[in-house]
Amino acid sequence: MNTLSSTSTRTSHGSARWSTLLTWLDRLISHDLIALASRFSIAGVFWLSGRTKVEGWFTLTDTTFLLFRQDYALPLIPPEWAAYLATTAEHVLPILLVLGLFTRFAALGVLGMTAVIQFLVYPSAWPTHLSWAAPMLYLLGRGPGRWSLDHVAGWDVRRNP
């Protein structure tokens, strides 16, 4: 066997191994697993943030109102409204994400909150906000996966299964 055919054989074996590895990874790390991880990861971030703003089940703290008056001051909405809306969203949207219920709506809501935080509150924190946006964009584009109430209800209509 000459050098050229020996190299060609090694390359084709390497390609076959790489292809096998990629096929195995594709089966192991399915869309359903990525969607589940995306839903839970962002739900945790926003749920925990919401819990810092309340006492008991859902009583907004004085500190929350102070934050929305001073640090989070949004231009078009009164701080009290913003405090209630944001805190409610930080509680409701994560629950929807964990359940996989109205997932695309919940992902869009979290993505909207992330955009507001990025552009109006903490513009220099873009690496963190991008890490929140990426899984939400994935869920918007690909859906919640089979491990969701949306799928059980038949609402998980995807073009790319």
SULDA-V415306 format. One record per pair of residues at least 4 apart in sequence whose C-alpha atoms are under 6 Angstrom apart, sorted by the first residue. I is the first residue (numbers start at 1). J is the second residue. D is the distance in Angstrom with one decimal. If there is no record, write none. Layout:
i & j & d
I & J & D
I & J & D
This chain:
i & j & d
15 & 19 & 6.0
22 & 26 & 6.0
25 & 29 & 5.7
26 & 30 & 6.0
31 & 35 & 5.9
32 & 145 & 4.4
32 & 146 & 5.8
35 & 144 & 5.4
35 & 145 & 5.7
37 & 41 & 5.9
38 & 135 & 5.0
39 & 97 & 5.2
39 & 98 & 5.9
40 & 98 & 5.6
43 & 47 & 5.8
43 & 94 & 4.1
46 & 90 & 5.2
47 & 90 & 5.5
47 & 91 & 5.5
47 & 94 & 5.9
50 & 87 & 5.3
50 & 90 & 4.9
50 & 91 & 5.9
53 & 60 & 5.9
53 & 64 & 5.3
54 & 58 & 5.5
54 & 59 & 5.1
54 & 60 & 4.4
54 & 61 & 5.4
55 & 59 & 5.2
67 & 71 & 5.0
67 & 72 & 5.8
68 & 72 & 4.6
68 & 73 & 5.3
68 & 79 & 5.1
68 & 83 & 6.0
69 & 73 & 5.2
69 & 79 & 5.2
72 & 121 & 5.6
81 & 85 & 6.0
82 & 86 & 5.8
83 & 87 & 5.9
84 & 88 & 5.9
89 & 93 & 5.5
93 & 106 & 5.2
96 & 100 & 5.8
96 & 101 & 5.0
97 & 103 & 5.6
100 & 144 & 6.0
100 & 148 & 4.2
100 & 149 & 5.2
100 & 150 & 5.9
101 & 149 & 5.2
101 & 150 & 5.2
103 & 107 & 6.0
104 & 140 & 5.1
107 & 136 & 5.1
111 & 133 & 5.8
116 & 120 & 5.5
117 & 121 & 4.8
117 & 122 & 5.8
118 & 122 & 5.3
118 & 123 & 4.7
119 & 123 & 5.3
126 & 130 & 5.8
138 & 142 & 5.8
139 & 143 & 4.7
139 & 144 & 5.9
146 & 151 & 5.3
150 & 155 & 4.9
150 & 156 & 5.4
151 & 155 & 5.7
151 & 156 & 4.7
